[in-house]
Amino acid sequence: MLRKTRDNRLVPLLATLVVVALVVMQVTSTLRAAEPSVEPSTPSPKAPPERTYSRSPFVHRIPILDEDGTVIRPTKPGEEAAPNASSKPMSQANTCGKCHSDYPVMQQGWHFNFAQPNAPHGRPGEPWILSDVQTRTQLPLSYRRWQNTYHPHDVGINDFNFAKLFGRHHTGGGALQTSNDLRMKMSGPLENDCLICHTSDAGRYDPVARANAIATDQNFKHAPTLAAFLGKVQGQASRLRDNFDPAGPDARRAPRVTYDPSRFDDLGNVVFDVERRVSNERCYFCHTNIDVGRAGTDGASTQPAAGGNAGLESRWRHDRDIHLVKGMSCVDCHRNGPDHMIVRGYEGEFEARAAVAGAKPDPTIATLSCAGCHYGTDTQPGGRNAAPRPVHRGLPTLHFDKLTCTACHSGPAPQDATTLVQTAMAHKLGLPRHHTADAAAPTIQQPVFLRVNRRGEPVPEDGDDQPGKIAPHRMIVPSFWGRMTNEKITPIPPEQVVAAGVEEILGEKPAEKDFVAAAPLSEEQIAKVLEKLAAAPPPEIRPADVVTANNPSQPTTAAPTTAPATANAATTTASTQPAPAPDVPPAPPAPPPAWATGEPVFVSGMKAYKRGANGKLESFFNIAVAPYAWPIGHDVRPAQQSLGARGCVECHASGAPIFDGVVNTASAVAGATAKHTMADARMESTGALAAFAATYPLRWLLLLTGYACAAVLLVVIFARAMHLLTTRRWAR
């Protein structure tokens, strides 16, 4: 009886122990699951990009995401505000990239790969021009390091300041999206703006609002949201201090977005009217060019009248490109695939792309040049988009070896001198202004007929490397203040020139919305400015102007086009330098930038100037005075307006524009502008051509003599034939 009772007491005890053990095991398992795994986690594979492969446009009724990937859903009228509603701007990298998961591939596209040293940069294109009327600065800039351009970093312009200056007509992306410059913390990255090109509803995207948000407010990441009318942006990044902390107490001052609920449907989606094929009007915002001619108010002067704008106001006279008149679109020739590597459409483009390591360009792009489309290539037929095959009746084939198609068919018809042209990228066309003079800075001339090879490099007439062809170009002659060290001239940023106290000498800066011509400077004024620059103390570089050393756009392998860049103070920041150990002295300060040391000089009109021993101005030659030119592709003129359509005398007569047309040096020094002929610009000898052209006034006599000789020959042949017939008849 006792044993049975003891066994009964053990049963509950054992059951309790089992339950406790199970509970301990469950708690232990839960705790282990909550602990971070020591093994690296494998990221989930990214979904492949979505495609429809239809020519019918896809309706983009989609949610929009902010930079954190949070879905943006504003509060509808009458609803209670959500506590976690996002006030951040739309991120197109996340919004568009959700379906277009090949978004990183797009960074290799032509509009975004500008800072990649190994990208196929190809023949020279239009540069970004740093223009400042007050200091008479016009300086061609390019991350691509085309010959005779300057890399922005070499002249003290970091990515942030570049975006602030030129983001108005830039698609964003590339270095402007990945830069580590200090002010990028406040402005945010300037992402690829898909809508600036692909929106097909002009009323739903305002590029002017985007431009103002970038240039004035410095709200880089907010600009596309504002331009797409998704909401209002309150606050300006330009007012935030350099030590702004997004997580600090000043965070409330950061720009915020108040979204417009009417843009969202009941599910929180937004409809974007976008198409794969970009409309011409979208291209025009950045790629408009207006030839303002040389006529002033009287219609006969050789230079635009001071302050006159008769050329701009007469733009209604200009015909459109013949391809657009025939119903084509820009993207019919300038095509691109998912990588957004837009076809530029010049002979040699395929070879330029194929020369890049690992590149596998599509060979069909060779048929999207002028000759490739109209004639085909050795392996591919022409006739794309129903392009006719030109006959060129009566034109000796020698011309095809000496001239590009654009020499006769593109740009304004050549005259006895170059004309002035204004472009969207250089003159901010598309943005409202109060007044724009025909001769507004910067000064760009066209057409300048230069002989270049397939890489776009100038070559002599008898060059052995690659045979050159004459092609029309736009040209800018650099003008800037600089410092010279060991024969290398580095431009000084305009604001640093003004900081030397030269405003009274150079005059006041014009109003922001007044685009005027730069008044010439006297030699006395230039000498005074050089004296001021020589006496100025070393400039203090603000943190916002520092070029970060770990900047993705910082050139690493590509050599600068002007001279090797020197180490300077604008290459590192405290945030990128490791903190020194307590017992290690701090590193010595880096030397000042190249534009802050050396002898002050002024470059303009293909000459360089410095102060001589007696204080007077002296001119000298330096490689930095070389002009920069880029080929003209558009507008294409119809056959009846092509060069030579009215006869051989358009080129082969004394004074023919392609040889004797005048190019001037556009000097900012009073009375120093020189004039050269097109043949001089190509360094050609025109003796034989001049002799040949001299015979053209007597061409009528040559034709008459030829016809007379032919008539005499026909009479002789007829008489001989009659004699033979008569002789045979009598012989019978």
Secondary structure, 3 states (H helix, E strand, C coil): CHHHHHHHHHHHHHHHHHHHHHHHHHHHHHHHHHCCCCCCCCCCCCCCCCCCCCCCCCCEEECCECCCCCECCCCCCCCCCCCCCCCCCCCHHHHCCCCCCCHHHHCCCCCCCCCCCCCCCCCCCCCEEEEECCCCEEEEECCCCCCCCECHHHHCCCHHHHHHHHHHHCCCCCHHHHCCCCCHHHHCCCCCCCHHHHECCHHHCCHHHHHHHHHCCCCCCCHHHHHCCCEEEECCHHHCCCCCCCCCHHHHHCCEEEECHHHCCCCCCEEECECCCCCHHHHHHHHCEEEEECCCCCCCCCCCCCCCCHHHHCHHHCCCCHHHHCCCCHHHHCCCCCCCCCCCCCCCHHHHHHCCCCCCCCHHHHHHCHHHHHCCCCCCCCCHHHCCCCCCCCCCCHHHHHECHHHHHECCCCCCECEEEEEHHHHCCCCCCCEECCCCCCCEEEEEEEEECCCCCECCCCCCCCCCEEEEEEEECCEEEEEEECCEEEECCHHHHHHCCCHHHHCCCCCCCEECCCCCECHHHHHHHHHHHHHCCCCCCCHHHCCCCCCCCCCCCCCCCCCCCCCCHHHCCCCCCCCCCCCCCCCCCCCCCHHHCCEEEEEECCEEEEECCCCCEEEECCHHHCCEEEECCCCECCHHHCCCCCCHHHCCCCCCHHHHCEEECCCCECCCCCEEEHHHHCCCCCHHHHHHHHCHHHHHHHHHHHHHHHHHHHHHHHHHHHHHHHHHHHHC
